[in-house]
Structures are given as structure tokens and as C-alpha cells.
Amino acid sequence: MTNQNKVYFGRWDEKTLINLVLLLLLFFIIFVVPLLPIGAHKPLFNISITAILFISVLAMDKARKTLFVIAVAGITLSWLAALLRMEILEPVSTLINILFFTFIVISLIVQIAKTKMATVRVILESINGYLLLGFVFSLIVTISMFFRPGSFSFSHEVPEAAAKVSHFGDYLYYSFVNFTTLGYGDILPLVPFAKSLAILMSVSGQIYVAVIIAMLVGKYIGAASSE
């Protein structure tokens, strides 16, 4: 049993490496970019999201062509909004990204459920799904602040597209603090939609962890008992 587990956890195929790259990109955009000067946030967020969109497509087992087209559409709108200062395109690209990453998270969960062994790839997919789900909520906070700047008690409002990108680090921070149910209370939801979103974040984070851990433990025990 021990030797076989070592074999399964030692395999680093193409999809495993792709998921590792995706994890590194998510780590960079979530934990590293917010530490850098605000002036660097806009280009780094755009470049990172572009890379994450493409790598996410490669991490999928099915519907890669369709997802690639959607990713290109979202990237094109995002860069047009940034380069041409077309503010109207930003919420459209953000909405596309929300739908895209939500589908990616669901697909990752399905892929994890279909596997029979708790391999390195499965563990990486589990972590990526968790981080992507938190990232999706930060995009939802972004678009809510676009249409209603007073939705949350941030210390700033968002008068234009350039500022929204600069404050995306704040939206990441709030989303993950709430998503993990850490809840410092320094940022509060102020309107009904924002309060419902806050509840959805905290519940989704707990459900994801419970379901994924249950599946991983079940796969590991199942593989061990079959020996």
C-alpha cells in the first residue's frame, strides 16, 4: 500500500504541471500583487488574470475549445477597457470572468469527484478550486462596487475604471477574509445585496472545504482498503 501511494503521489504528468502553474499564478495575484506599489497593480492584475484564464482552460478535461473562446472574449474586453479607457467595457469583462471562473470551479470539483485516487493533481485541483472560488467573490465585489460604490464600508469610493483596478487588492482582502470566515469586521456590507453576498461567501467557503476534504479522505481510504 505504501509503495503504491508513493507511485501515485509521485506522478507529475502534464495536467499536474498545469495545475501547479495555475496555483503559482493564483498565489501571485492573491498574495504578492497587493504587496506591491499601487501603480503596479493595474498592469500586473491584467497580465495575471490573462495568464490565469488561459492556464485554467488547459487544466480542464472537457470543453476546452468553448472555454478558450470565452477566455479570449473576456481578455479582449478587459484589455480594451484598460488601454482605451472604455469604462463601459469593464463590468462586461468582469461579468464574463465571473461566469468563466465559476464554471472552472464547478468543473474542477467534477474532475476531483471522478478520480479514483488522491493524487498530486487532485490535491492541486482542490487548492486551485478553493482559491478560484474566493477570487470569483472578489470579482463580484468589484462589479457591485462599480454599480453601487456604497455597497461595502471601504474607505474609498470608485469614481472611475482606473481606480477600481487599483483597489482590487482591497476587494481580494475582504473576499478572502469573509470567504474563510475569519471576519475581522473592518469592512462591512451595507446594503441588502452586499449582506446576502457576505453570507454566501462564508457558507460557500465552509461547504467547499467540507465537501472536498470528504472526497479526498474517501478516495484515500478507498484506495487503501482495496489493497
N, C-alpha and C positions, 0 to 999 in steps of 0.2 A: 504493500500500500504506500509506504513512504517513498520508494523509488519511483512509482508511477506518478505520485503527486509532484515529485521533483521534475519529472519529464513534462508534465502538463504546465507547470508554472515556469518552466524554462523555455518554452517555445515563444519565439518572437517573430511571428510572421508579419506580412505586410500590413494587415489591419491592426495588429498590435502596435506597430511603429506609428501608424497614422494616428491612433488614439493617444499615443504618448505625445506626439507633436501637438495635437489638439489640446491636451492637458497643459502643456507648456505655454501655449498661446493664451489659454484662459487664465492661467496663473499670471501671465504678464499683464493682461488688460485689467484684471481684477485687483491684483496686489502691487504691481510695480508702477504702472502708469499714474495712478493717483498720487504717488510719492514725488513725481517729477514736477517741474515748474508748470504752472497753468498754461503758459503759452505753448507748451509742447503737447498738451492734451489733445487738441483737435486733430492734428495730423496723425498722432500715434493711435488714437481711438479709431480713426477712419481706416488706417492701414491694418490695425489688428483685427477689426471687425471684418474687413475684406478677406484677410487670411483665414479667419475662423469660419466664415461662410464656405469657402472652398474646401477646407480640410474637413468640415462637417459632412459635406457631400461625399467625400472619399471614404468616410467612416461608415457609410450606410451600405447595407447589403442589397437593398432594392430601391427602385425609383430614382436612381442617381441622375438620369438624364433630365427628368422633370425638375428635380431639386436644383440641378445646375442652372437651368433656365431661370428659376425663381431667384436663385442667388445672384445671378448676373443682373437681373432687373433691380433687385434691392441695392446692389453695389453701384449700379449706374445712377440711380436716383440719388443715392447718398453723396456720391462724388460731384454730381451736377449741383446739388444743393450747396455743397461746400465751396466749390470752385466759382460758381456763377452767383452765389449768394441768393439763390431762389428759395426763400423761406417756405413757400407753399409745398415744396417737394419733400421737405424733411419729415413731416408727420406721415406722409405716404410711405417713404422708405422705412421709417421706424415701424409702421404697422406691418409692412411686408416682412421685416426682420422678426417681429414678434410671432407672426404666423409660422415663419420658416423654422425658427428655433424651437417653437412649441412642438411642431411636427418631428423635429430631430430628437427631442427629449422622449416623446412617445415611441418613436422608432427604436431608440436605444433601449428603452425598457422592454419592448417586444423582443429585440435581439437577445437581451440578457435572459428573458424568460425561456427562449427557445433553446438555449445552450444547455448541455448536459453536465458540463464540468465547470468548476470555478477556476478559470484560467486567468492569466495576467490580463488578457484582452477584456474579459468580463469585468474584472475589477476596475480597469481603466475606464471602460464604458460607464460603469456605475458612478465613478467620481465625476466624469465629464457630464453625465446627465444631471447630476446634482448641481454642479457649477453653472451649467447652461440654464437650468430652471431658475436659479437665482438671478442670472443675467437677464432672462426674459422679464422678470418682475421689475428689474431696473429700467428696462425699455418701456414698460407700461407706466412706470412713474414718470419717465421722461415725457411721454406723449400726454399724460394727464397734466403735467406742468405746462406743456405747450398750450393747451386749450384753456386751462384754468390755473394760473400761477399760484393761487392761494389754496390749492388742494392740500398742501402739507406745510408745516411750520418751518420751512427752510429760512435761513437768514437772508435770502435773496429772492428776487423775482426774476423771471426770464423774459426780458424785453425783445430779444432777437435771437436768431438761429445760432450765431457765433457764441453767445453766452450760454446757450443750452449745452453745447458740447463742452464748454469749459467747466460747467457744473455737473457733468455726468458722473464724476467721481463721488459727488455728494449723493447722487441717486443710487450708485452702486453700494455705497456705505449703508444708507438707510435700508435698502432692499435686503442685503445680506444680514444685517443686524436683526431685522424683523423676520426674515426667512428662517434663520437659525433659532428664533425665539429668544435671542439674547436680550433685546428690548431695553436699551439704555434709557429711553424716554426723552432724549434730547431733541428728537424730531417727532412731531405728532401729526396724524391725519386730522384734517379739519372739516372736511365735507363728507356726506354720506358715502359717496363713491370711494373716497380715499380710505374711509374706515372699513368698508367691505373688502377693499383690496388688501389692507393690512391683515385682516382675519384670514383671507385666502392665502396670503404669503406664509403665515405661521402654520396654518393647518397643512398646506401643501408640503412644506419642509419636513414636518413630522411624519406625514404619511409616506413620503418618498423614502426616508431613511428606514422606516419600519418595514415597508414592502421589499426594498432592495436587500436589506440585511436578512430578512426571512428567506428570500430566494437564494442568496449566496450560501447561507448556512444549510438550507435544504439540499442544494447541489453538492456541497462538500460532504454532508452526511450520506447522501445517496450514493456518491461515488465510493465512499469508504465502505459502506455496507454491502456493495456489490462485489467486493473483493473476496 
